[in-house]
Amino acid sequence: MNIALIGYGKMGKAIEKIAIERGHIISAKVDMGSEDTFDSEGFKNADVAIEFTVPAAAYDNFQECFKRGVPVVSGTTGWLDKIDEIKDQCENNDQTFFYASNFSVGVNVFFEINKKLAQLMNGVDGYEVSMEETHHIHKLDSPSGTAITLAEGIIDNLDSKKTWVEAENASEEQVKIEAFRRDEVPGIHTVKYDSEVDEIIIHHSAKSRQGFALGAVLAAEFAAKNKGYLGMSDLLKF
């Protein structure tokens, strides 16, 4: 399979390594300052593009792919105010777009555990839920897309919570998220239910970028064979 990479930073290089190990060809690399690569034969011949860039550039990158009929896999977060437009293009313009706030298989299992725990805690008195996330100092968005997905999983299943807030304090209807940026941490996420007598904690800690990169390549393999707006729940059949 021919894969175009959009963004050739640390994640792009990790994805390249795993893609080649799995027998794929990197047919094009688009990075800051080389946007003319979108018009290259290598890009036009790509079976799928994997996009890991920055929030300000992501939406325009998707449109460049759609113009050329190239399916997109994206792990860029911080642009979701335009997600409905992307879904509309998939539904009405026959485009393919695979989005995940986190491509780690382990994190996506963690998402499901988080939803189930919220369902179990719904109606149980005396517990207050909160979250923490820690990432490397280069991450631009805060809280992380993964943290927001976790918060939404809680809100959808816990009647007492209506919104999330990034702050040290929160109202009774808000899920409190504290976000930290330290060194080169790949990603740590913790959800805690605290009471006067005990606490329940679920926790995921990434050891490296390799899990994210592998998940992105698996998503690319899936997106090349399927149509529409896709996500990890489709790939993993949750």
Secondary structure, DSSP 4 states (H G I P E B T S, - for coil): -EEEEE--SHHHHHHHHHHHHTT-EEEEEE-TT-GGGGGSHHHHT-SEEEE---HHHHHHHHHHHHHTT--EEE---S-GGGHHHHHHHHHHS--EEEE-S---HHHHHHHHHHHHHHHHHTT-TT-EEEEEEEE-TT--SSS-HHHHHHHHHHHHH-TT--EEEESS---TTEEEEEEEE-TT---EEEEEEE-SS-EEEEEEE--SSHHHHHHHHHHHHHHTT--EEE-HHHHHT-
